[in-house]
Amino acid sequence: MKVITSLCKHQRFKRTLAEYRGNLYRIAYSWCHNPALADDLVQETMAKALKNSSQLRDPKTAKAWLYRILSNCWRDHFRRSKDTVDIDDVVLVEKTTPESHHDRQQIIDRVRNAIACLSMGQRQVITLVDLEGCTYIEVAQILDVPIGTVMSRLSRSRKALKERLLEAEVQGGSNVHSLRSVQ
């Protein structure tokens, strides 16, 4: 009976891999812009996933697990193909100046201060969605609130954040374009 159960799991896993193959290819292609390399990366990802299928504990996390394998394959590709450069041929040019770094830090500080003025619920939602990239469903699960609550809090917090930042711009007399360049 164990053999049959194992075989069924293996077949389900193969179907899951087949479902995600297109997604994996699109991600790989968006990273490398080379169809052949993207196909190779997906092939390597699929082979590693099949080989290590026992490491996937929760089938619900298969998508993230496969993307992680793809990311590792992409990183490994760079390690293998890293060209060496003669240090004498390298031209050292600093693209950021102390002034631009300072201006950027001021903008970051204004945004942080504006976020700190939001209510805790709004602050949690905006940081999880906009800074950490969590989905609405993930945020709803994390905060244990309905998804509608997440969406309304996010809308209100973005509006409040925008108002606070515009207020800070008017009070600070800073150039309005500086805050927009960060967005």
C-alpha positions as CSV (number, residue, x, y, z in Angstrom):
1,M,0.0,0.0,0.0
2,K,2.9,2.4,0.7
3,V,4.2,1.9,-2.8
4,I,0.8,2.9,-4.3
5,T,0.6,6.0,-2.0
6,S,4.1,7.0,-2.9
7,L,3.5,6.5,-6.6
8,C,0.3,8.7,-6.4
9,K,2.2,11.4,-4.6
10,H,5.0,11.3,-7.3
11,Q,2.4,11.5,-10.1
12,R,0.7,14.5,-8.4
13,F,4.1,16.1,-8.0
14,K,4.9,15.6,-11.7
15,R,1.6,17.3,-12.6
16,T,2.4,20.2,-10.3
17,L,5.8,20.6,-12.0
18,A,4.1,20.6,-15.4
19,E,1.6,23.2,-14.3
20,Y,4.4,25.6,-13.2
21,R,6.8,25.0,-16.1
22,G,5.4,28.0,-18.1
23,N,5.6,30.3,-15.1
24,L,9.1,29.2,-14.4
25,Y,10.1,29.8,-18.0
26,R,8.5,33.3,-18.0
27,I,10.4,34.2,-14.8
28,A,13.7,32.8,-16.1
29,Y,13.3,34.6,-19.4
30,S,12.5,37.9,-17.7
31,W,15.8,37.5,-15.7
32,C,18.1,36.5,-18.6
33,H,16.4,37.7,-21.8
34,N,17.8,34.6,-23.6
35,P,15.3,31.8,-24.6
36,A,17.9,29.1,-24.6
37,L,19.3,30.0,-21.2
38,A,15.8,30.4,-19.8
39,D,14.9,26.9,-21.1
40,D,18.2,25.5,-19.6
41,L,17.4,27.1,-16.2
42,V,13.9,25.7,-16.2
43,Q,15.2,22.3,-17.1
44,E,17.8,22.4,-14.3
45,T,15.1,23.6,-11.9
46,M,12.7,20.7,-12.9
47,A,15.5,18.1,-12.5
48,K,16.5,19.4,-9.1
49,A,12.9,19.5,-8.0
50,L,12.3,15.9,-9.1
51,K,15.5,14.8,-7.4
52,N,14.7,16.6,-4.2
53,S,10.9,16.2,-4.1
54,S,11.0,14.6,-0.7
55,Q,12.2,18.0,0.7
56,L,8.9,19.7,-0.2
57,R,6.9,19.2,3.0
58,D,3.8,21.2,2.1
59,P,2.4,20.9,-1.4
60,K,0.8,24.4,-1.0
61,T,4.3,26.0,-1.0
62,A,5.4,24.3,-4.2
63,K,5.3,27.5,-6.2
64,A,7.6,29.4,-3.8
65,W,9.8,26.3,-3.5
66,L,10.2,26.0,-7.3
67,Y,11.0,29.7,-7.6
68,R,13.6,29.4,-5.0
69,I,15.2,26.5,-6.9
70,L,15.1,28.6,-10.1
71,S,16.7,31.5,-8.2
72,N,19.5,29.2,-7.0
73,C,20.0,27.8,-10.5
74,W,20.3,31.4,-11.8
75,R,22.8,32.3,-9.2
76,D,24.8,29.1,-9.9
77,H,24.8,30.0,-13.6
78,F,26.6,33.3,-12.8
79,R,29.1,31.6,-10.6
80,R,29.9,29.1,-13.3
81,S,30.2,31.7,-16.1
82,K,31.8,34.6,-14.2
83,D,34.3,36.2,-16.4
84,T,37.5,37.5,-14.9
85,V,38.4,41.1,-15.5
86,D,41.9,42.6,-15.3
87,I,41.9,45.1,-12.5
88,D,43.9,47.5,-14.6
89,D,41.0,47.7,-17.1
90,V,38.5,48.7,-14.5
91,V,37.6,52.4,-14.4
92,L,36.4,53.4,-11.0
93,V,33.7,56.0,-11.1
94,E,31.4,56.8,-8.3
95,K,27.9,57.5,-9.6
96,T,26.4,58.8,-6.3
97,T,27.7,61.9,-4.8
98,P,27.5,62.8,-1.1
99,E,24.8,65.4,-1.9
100,S,22.6,62.9,-3.8
101,H,23.1,60.3,-1.0
102,H,22.1,63.0,1.6
103,D,19.0,64.0,-0.5
104,R,17.9,60.4,-0.8
105,Q,18.4,59.9,2.9
106,Q,16.2,62.9,3.7
107,I,13.5,61.5,1.5
108,I,13.7,58.1,3.2
109,D,13.5,59.8,6.6
110,R,10.4,61.8,5.5
111,V,8.7,58.7,4.3
112,R,9.6,56.8,7.5
113,N,8.3,59.7,9.6
114,A,5.1,59.8,7.6
115,I,4.6,56.1,8.0
116,A,5.2,56.4,11.8
117,C,2.3,58.9,12.0
118,L,-0.2,56.3,10.6
119,S,-2.3,54.2,12.9
120,M,-0.9,50.8,13.8
121,G,-3.3,48.9,11.5
122,Q,-2.5,51.2,8.5
123,R,1.2,51.0,9.3
124,Q,1.2,47.2,9.3
125,V,-0.7,46.9,6.1
126,I,1.3,49.4,4.1
127,T,4.6,48.0,5.2
128,L,3.6,44.4,4.5
129,V,2.1,45.1,1.1
130,D,4.3,48.0,-0.2
131,L,7.6,47.4,1.4
132,E,7.7,43.6,1.9
133,G,5.6,42.7,-1.3
134,C,3.1,40.5,0.5
135,T,-0.1,39.7,-1.3
136,Y,-3.4,40.8,0.2
137,I,-4.3,37.3,1.2
138,E,-1.0,36.8,2.9
139,V,-1.5,40.1,4.8
140,A,-5.0,39.0,5.8
141,Q,-3.6,35.8,7.2
142,I,-0.7,37.5,9.0
143,L,-2.9,40.1,10.7
144,D,-5.9,37.7,11.1
145,V,-8.3,40.1,9.4
146,P,-10.6,39.8,6.4
147,I,-9.1,40.6,3.0
148,G,-11.6,43.5,2.6
149,T,-10.2,45.0,5.8
150,V,-6.7,44.7,4.3
151,M,-7.8,46.5,1.1
152,S,-9.6,49.3,2.9
153,R,-6.8,49.9,5.4
154,L,-4.3,49.9,2.5
155,S,-6.3,52.4,0.6
156,R,-6.7,54.7,3.6
157,S,-3.1,54.4,4.6
158,R,-1.8,55.2,1.1
159,K,-4.1,58.3,1.0
160,A,-2.9,59.4,4.5
161,L,0.7,58.8,3.6
162,K,0.4,60.8,0.4
163,E,-1.2,63.7,2.4
164,R,1.5,63.6,5.0
165,L,4.2,63.6,2.4
166,L,2.7,66.5,0.5
167,E,2.3,68.4,3.8
168,A,6.0,67.7,4.6
169,E,6.9,69.0,1.1
170,V,5.0,72.2,1.6
171,Q,6.4,72.8,5.1
172,G,10.0,71.8,4.2
173,G,10.0,73.9,1.0
174,S,11.7,71.0,-0.7
175,N,11.5,70.3,-4.4
176,V,8.4,68.2,-5.1
177,H,10.2,66.2,-7.8
178,S,12.6,64.7,-5.2
179,L,9.8,62.7,-3.5
180,R,8.3,61.6,-6.8
181,S,11.7,60.3,-8.0
182,V,11.7,57.7,-5.1
183,Q,8.3,56.3,-6.2
